[in-house]
Amino acid sequence: MRSLLVLGGARSGKSRHAQARIESQPGRLCYIATGQAFDGEMTERIARHREDRGPRWTTLEEPLDLAGAIDRAAREADAVLVDCLTLWLSNLMLADLPLDGPVTALQEAISRCPVPLALVSNEVGLSIVPENALARRFRDEAGRLNQTIAATVDEVEFVAAGLPLKLK
């Protein structure tokens, strides 16, 4: 495995699947977390995810500079997992930052990453059209981001009900 995008809906098993793929690699592993703990529930969720990973893992929290985080992680680890691209996208949008530059930088970081790299992203385009403009923009931007990253990586898998389906 060189680079992998794992897509799926909420609670589909995509993160667990991506983690298992990275854990099949030898050596030191790095988990790049893009989520931020803005409330107690998210704090608990982050702590639970940390506990699920063993001593081979280090965690790098990076809500905005994902390309830089991949570069840093690849210098220290033998395989890298990014979870998740849609949280990263929402961080950029909520900070009112432009998207084109960071997405291009992410593509470049994926292409130059010298170690196995898995990225997790939500597929948000399979449900009803959101009722407000921000949610519709997020859905559209997430779809474009997923298409861009899918074209960049070597493998793409879609996970539903814990079952992976190879797309690329």
BELJOSUL-V613296 format. One record per helix or strand of 2 or more residues. SS is the DSSP state (helix for helix, strand for strand). FROM is the first residue (numbers start at 1). TO is the last residue. If there is no record, write none. Layout:
BEGIN
ss=SS from=FROM to=TO
ss=SS from=FROM to=TO
END
This chain:
BEGIN
ss=strand from=3 to=8
ss=helix from=14 to=23
ss=strand from=29 to=33
ss=helix from=40 to=52
ss=strand from=57 to=61
ss=helix from=66 to=76
ss=strand from=79 to=83
ss=helix from=85 to=94
ss=helix from=100 to=112
ss=strand from=116 to=122
ss=helix from=133 to=152
ss=strand from=155 to=160
ss=strand from=163 to=166
END
